[in-house]
Amino acid sequence: MVSDAAESHLASAYGRLLTLVADSPHVDVFLDQVVRVAAEVVTPAVACGLTVRRDGGAFTVASSGDLAARGDEIQYGADEGPCLEALRRGRVVEVVDLREDTRWCRYREHALRLGVVSSLSLPMTVDGETVGALNLYATQPAAFTDTARRHAVAFTDQGAAALTVILRQADHALLHQQLTDAMTSRSVIDQALGVLMGQQRCTATEAFSLLRQASQHRNRKLRDVAAEIIKQVSGESPQPAPGFAVPRQHL
């Protein structure tokens, strides 16, 4: 019965992806929904982030929660970790218990302090090239069962297939702008979090909560509230993020 319910949930997620492709082909919207649906489908996951290549590096273009956003950033700062390995090697990377895993020393200590105990990172492949990695984070050890892993792989494959359709349908210049916009939003939010952490002497999680509350209270987008905070402090609008490196295939 549980298995049937899980399979039904996965099938429903596939339907939501197809609806997104048909009704909201904007890449920014699509990526944001992919991480949210993934966190729902793979039930042990607390949060999900999506990392993409950028000028030889990596950048988070969407995350379903602060745990994923901060977990990704720790890896970028350390230049190591499971999501970067999945992106660079094009294979699934699982962390069963980070407390006992010694593969990424620079990443491990900070991730544990954040609350990450296990994770699952899956490459997203478009036309034979790994363009991103879906990163699922959990706060308990061995969170991802065989069924959860199977669902994660299946969902990532479907997500990559849907993304391929969007990439092929999108105008090249428009696609580049949409992806750049997604990265700019993430960059602006991160800058505002740094400001709030300094002003309020709080953690990144607490700063994100304050930013989200302000967004909801003012009924404004998170990025717009973040940009306002930065401008109030610096007197200037936030600086844009570096451009997105579009995959080499013909679109």
N, C-alpha and C positions, 0 to 999 in steps of 0.2 A: 504493500500500500504506500509506504514512504517513498519507495523507488518510483512508483507510478506518479506520485505527486511531484517528485523532483523532475521527472522527465517532462511532465506537463508544464512545469515552470520554465524549463529550458526551451521547450517549444514556443511558449508564450514570448520568451525573450527574443527568439528568432523573428517572430512576427513583429515585434516592436522595432527591431533593426530594419526590417523591410519597409515598415511604415515610415521610418525616418528617412530612408533613401528616397522614397516616393514623395513624401510631403515636405521634408526639411533638408534639402541637399546641401545646405550651407555647412561647410566643414567644421566650423567652430561649434555649431549646435550639435552636430553629429558626434564629435569627439566627447563633448561634455556628457551626452546621454550614454555613450558607450561605457564610460567608467561607472556611471551610476547603476546601469542595468547589470554590469558585471559584478558589482558588489552585492547586488540582490541575488543573482543567480548562484554564485559561489558563496553559500551561506556562512561559512566560518569567517569570511573576510570582514574586517572592520571597515576597511576603506580600499579604494582602488585608484591608481594613478596611471597616466599614459605618458610615456617618455618617447620623444622623437629625436632623430638626428638633427644636428644644427652645426653647420660649418666644422665638421669633424668632431663636434662635441655632442652634448645631449641637453634636452630641455623638457620640462613637464608642460604639456599643453592643456591638460585637463586632470582634475582630481575630484573624487567624490567626498573627500573630507580632509581635515588638517593632518591627520596621521600619515596619509599617503603623500601629501604635498611635502611635509617635513622629511619623511623617510626618503623620498626621491632626492631632495636637496642635500641631505647628508651624503648620499652616494656621489653626487656631482662634486661636492667639496672634497671628498676623500679620493675621488677618481677611481673608485672601486665599489663593488657591491653586486648583489644578485641581478638587479635590473640592468645594470651596465653590462654584465656578463651575457645576459640573454640578448641584449641589443647587439653586442659586438660579435658573439659567436653564433647567433641565430638558433639557439636551443633553449628549451625549458630549464629553468634553474629553480630548485626548491630548497628552502631552508626549513628543516624540521624543528630544530631548536637552536636558536641563535646563541643561547647561553653556552652551548657545547660546540658550536661551529667556529672554527678558527681560520676560515678561508680569507676573510677580509678584516684584518685587525683594525685598520683605521675607521672602517664603517661600523664595526660590531659594537664598540663601547657606546657610541652616541645613539645608535639605533635602540639598544637595550634601555638606555636612559629615557628615550622617547616612549618606550612601551612596546616596541616591536619584538616579538618572540619567534614568530614563524612567518614565512612569506612564500609567494609563488610568482615567478616572473616568466612571462610567455612572449616570445617574439611575434610581431605582426609583420607578415610578409606580403608585399604587393609586387606582382609580376616578377617573382623570383628574388626580390631584394628585400632585406629586412629594413623597414623604415621606422619601426617603433617597437616598444615593448610594453605590455600590459602588466602592471605590478599590483598584486593583491597582498595586503598586509593583515596579519592577525596578532592578537595580543596573548594567545595561548600557544603552547607547544603542540606540534603535530596536528595542526588545525585542519590540514587538507587531506581528507581521506581519498581513497582510490576514486570514489564517485565524484568527489569535489574536483579532483584533478582532471578527470575525464570531462566533466562539464566545463571546466575552465578552458581546456584545450579546444573543445568543440565550439564554445562561444567565441573564443579568440579567432578561430578559423573563419567563423561566420562574420565576425566584425571586420576582419581583414578583407573578406570577399566583398562586403558592403562598401568598405572604404575604396576598394579597387574600382567599383562602379562609379562612385562619386568622383574619384580622381580622373577617370576617363571621360566623364561627362562635363567636368568643370572646364571653364576657360582657363588657360595656363596662367595668365596674369591675375585673374580673379582668385584662383586657387592660392597663389603665392601670397596675395594680400590677406586672404582669410586666415591662413596659417600664421602669418606674421601678427595679425590682430589677436589671435589666440595666445601667442607667446607674450605679446605686449601686456595683455590683461594679467597674466600670471606674474610678470615682472613688476607691474605697478602695485599689485597686491603685496608682493614680497617686500617692496620698498616701504609701503605703509606699515606693514607688520614690524619692521625694524624701528620705525619712528615710534610706534605705540609701545614697543618693548622698552625703549629708552625713556619715554615720558612716564609710563606707568610702572616701570621697574617690574615687569611681569614676564612670564614665559611666552614662547611663540604660540602655544595653544591658547593661552588666556588672551593674547593679543588678537588672534583670529576670531575668538568668540566675541570680543568687543567690536571688531570690525563688522562681523555678521549681524550683531544686534543693531548697530547703527544703520546698516543697509536695510534691514527689515523695518526699523522704526521710521525711516525716511522714505521707504518704498522706492529706493533707488538701487541701481545695480552695484554690486560689490566693487567693481573696478572704479566706478564713478566716485564712490565714497572714498576709496583709497587715494585716488588722484587728488581729491579735495584736501585730504590730510597732508599729502606731500607738498602741495602748493602753499598751504597755510604755513608750513614750517620753513620751506626753502624760498618761497616767493616765486618759484618757477614750476612749470608743468613737469611731470615726471618724464625721464628720458626713455625713449623707445627701446625695446629689446632688439638684439641682432636679428637679422633676417633668417627665414627658414630655408634650409637647403632642400629644394624640391628633388625628389628621386630622379635618377637619370633616364628613366624610361620615357618614351614619347607619350604625351597625354592627349 
